Amino acid sequence: AFRTSLLSAETFDDFTAAVKREIRAQAEGIMAKVHDLWFVPSPFLDLLYGGRDISKGNKYNNFGIHGTGISCAADSLAAIKKYVYDEKTVSKGDYLAAVDADFAGYDELLHRLRYESPKVGCGNEEADRWLVWLTEAFHAALDGRRNERGGIWRAGTGSAMFYLWHAAEIGASPDGRRKDEPFAANYSPSLFAKIDNPIGIVRSFTAP
């Protein structure tokens, strides 16, 4: 989906529109697979969930989808915008070839993406902008959707162990993360972000 979206997008707005469609499509696919849930009867857990049988539905029926690698995705959007669409210093073909090759043979681009590109957590407004945009797009994909237990679907940023599992499954990413290198855990900056102080992190993850 990333390859097709980038190659067919004449403008960065075209590309982000395709990203938003893909987020919605992935969310729809996950929600469609989650059905016929059965919870093990648990009297002690029932006490914490309103005193009713949790296996049959209860007062608290909300659950959601883990949004893994949010800072990686934001950093990737910022990098693609900067190098492909604004500066035009990296062609779409070269960018895709570098990602496909896990950046082997693309040392200069890898260094630029890791250490010289906009990163969430550093007080960079461009990267922070895409962090907010992605979070809103993820929320919009689930907004108003009800699960089969009568609760709502929630967009989450707690990645559990998926920040390791998903990183191994999808290969390299456009922000310079190589295959098997983990995403940042939960709602936190990339491992390659040059963090000056914790204030920058707070500013990025509370950006309006």
PyMOL commands that set and color helices and strands:
alter all, ss='L'
color gray80, all
select helices_A, chain A and resi 2-8+12-33+43-48+54-56+70-86+92-100+107-115+125-142+162-170+198-205
alter helices_A, ss='H'
color red, helices_A
select strands_A, chain A and resi 63-66+153-156
alter strands_A, ss='S'
color yellow, strands_A
deselect
rebuild
show_as cartoon
